[in-house]
Amino acid sequence: MTRRVLIVTHGGRPKALAALQEAMRELKAAGFEVALHDDELAEEFGDHMAEARAREGVVESEVVMVLGGDGTILRAAELTCGTNVPLLGVNLGHVGFLAESEREDLRAAVQRLAKRDYVVEERTMIDVTVHLPGGEEPLYGWAINEATVEKAQRQRMLEVGIDVDGRPLSSFGCDGVVMSTATGSTAHAFSGGGPVMWPDVDAVLLVPLAAHALFARPLVIGPHSTFTVEVREHSIPGVLTCDGRRRIDLPPGSRVVVRRGETRLRLARLSTAPFTDRLVSKFDLPVAGWRDRAALEEIRSAPDGPGHAGPDETKE
């Protein structure tokens, strides 16, 4: 039975093209059929990519390999959403929270794929429903990281009302509101002052952005609750962005309802290391802070510290 890998990458970057060439070579040597989603890149690679196909070929793939940063992985998720095909990210960007492997480990990642030495992890997504004024049919969307309602004009604040489970909670002027999954809690929501949530937390996070209010703190709701953000009638227009990629204009009177989705993002995982280790590595967190180092030096320099001889260890 033929095993197939679809590759998604950022075709405009030289290092991505170099990684693509290596990935194709290693995958084919391991016995995989290789397809490339980007038609322009397929033409550029000529006969080497004769089997390249677009989205309809995703369901025939064992894995979608993504060469790039988190933005490229989010783009690839638009292809796999609603399928059982997992994403395997090889980080070519900066942080790469969603990526499973680094560029220098590409060959090892292919060998793990060939041995089926990986597990599939499922992540919570959010469903987004937009009710525009005037009785139009609702618009539907989804997000892996976050749905963000922001002001469409720089000069004034966006006036919003926040409901939880259909009950009013608060209202204020702000630059915007981020509604995030646990996966997205390390992205835009984190930059806005929200907490980091571990990936297995089945919840939705709301983080106000530059809110002019006494009570405008991050909120976390459970898997069966909903957030509603209403753009007030007297407000300037807003704009909804899902994962920074899909946009809907929000005139005053619009309502955005966000809930946990039924669909799951599927990620191919090669490492069994806990999320704590990933968090420390990606953010380069100071596990041993300067106070720890100072205390250690103080202990070492003390008369009875490990750097000095004790009463029974004096030299003759």
Phi, psi and omega in degrees: 000130182287132176257136190232138175235129174261133181252132173240130180212173177267100189291345184272003184247129182303319182292332176290321178293322177295318178295323179297316179299317179293317181298315179300315182297313182291320181294317179293322177296332179274001176096009180273146163278133186245133175234155182236130184287322184286112184296324180295319177294324179300317178294321181297325181274358171056229185298334181295339183240035183298335183269007183296135177222168183263212191303325184298342179272355183299315185294344178272356184266147174285320182213147167258115178269129183247122178255103182160195178266194182298326179298319178292324178295320177296323177294318180294329180296335176294336177279321187267348182303127181090359176249177176261010184278124180276159175259138172239110183268132171247114191287121171242004183261215184264287183275304177065053182297326183276345182285148182259336185225155175263163184305317183290347181256017185300314181298317179296324179296319178297318179297323177293320177299315182300325179274001187055035182267067178205161176240159179253122179254137180256137180241145178291140172243170177241145172262141184235128176240129182245122176254111179270151180294153178101007174076019178288161177296142180299152173255145185238145177208185180206165178207149175268314180268297186199157167247124185241127173258118183230163178288145180269350180233139184284333192288332187230165178278154173273129179262120185231156169242139182248125174245149171236122182055038177080003180250133182296137181242313183197164174213147182191167171268145185197174170278335180169182179221130177254129174244119196233152167277174174298322178299319181278359183293342177266007183252239184300319181298321178295318178298331179275004178100012180277165181279158171277128176249137178294147188303334182272004176284116184269079187207172176235135184252139174240129180231114174290146179251116177050051182282139177264078186198154177283326178245093178211063182257160175303145180232146177233128178244160183281178187291345182251008180256169181227148168257139170235128175247118179255131171277113186299154182300326183270007184273163167290165177295157175239181176216136176260131176232129178255118181057024180070012188236320186248127191238141174224129177286141184238098174290162177307140183095356179284150176231134179243119181252127183236131178218164175298136181273160176278332178285147179241143170281132181250123181242131174280124184247132177259335185256144175259008180296143181291162182300329179303316180295320179296319180298314179298318183291312185291322180267359181051052185288141180281083180301320173255101183284176183295331178292323177297316181294319180296319179295322180295317179295323179296319179296318182294327184270353179294151181305325180253019181282175183294344179273000182234153179283138177279180183298333181264003185244010180295146181282149178283000000 
